Amino acid sequence: MKRFWKTAAPAEAGDGFTVTLDGRPMRTPAKRPLTVPTRALAEALAAEWNAQPVDFKPETLALTRFANTALDRVADLRAEVVAEMANWAGTDLVCYRATEPDDLIARQAEAWDPWIDWVRRRFDTELAVTAGLMPVAQPETVVPRMAAVLDHRSDADLAALHTMVGILGSLVLALAVAEGEMALEDAWKASRIDDDYQIEQWGEDAEAADRAARQRADLGHAHRFLGLLRA
């Protein structure tokens, strides 16, 4: 696409903030006013637009994408989004362990057990853990409890968290990062234990490496968006 504006700038908009392009307030793809809760996020959005070259790709506007998703998708489909994310607790990465070899089993336990314990303490929720690929039935209270936890979060929070959960394969790790209990890089490494172990044994495929790099970048954008919501 061709750049069609000269200057993007943050601006107040009711109780929140927006971004103007050459003085005109931005709108989402669904034609809703683009509003965000903090000036810091509006400033970051404006900077994102100002940084675009003459020929740009819309997918490079990562923060804008999350803001649009919150307003156009989560706001309309909030119950469905919460249910989808809560259901990740039923198949969470940290609940599925290897049966061999011993060093992989040990790595998983070291990285994941503390967060199983954290969920128990933080949300009064006991997750069942299994070894192997066969599904494990979680207690009936797990998904409703996690849905209640997620439902307390804003639409904008959920837009970013949805991406984080999908990339990490874990609602547990995503929530630990969102609540400031776990560093993003530690969560990324914890989610990659199985993949990294296979790379150690057999080497890394170039296509898989490129896909992982894109996922890591998207994870960083989602995390930054969450941080700007609280700045």
Secondary structure, DSSP 4 states (H G I P E B T S, - for coil): -B---S-EEEEEETTEEEEEETTEEPB-TTS-B--BS-HHHHHHHHHHHHT--SB--GGG-HHHHHHHHIIIIITTSHHHHHHHHHHGGGG-GGGEE-SS-HHHHHHHHHHHHHHHHHHHHHH------EESSS--PPPTTHHHHHHHHHHTS-HHHHHHHHHHHHHHT-HHHHHHHHTTSS-HHHHHHHHTHHHHHHHHHH---HHHHHHHHHHHHHHHHHHHHHHHH--
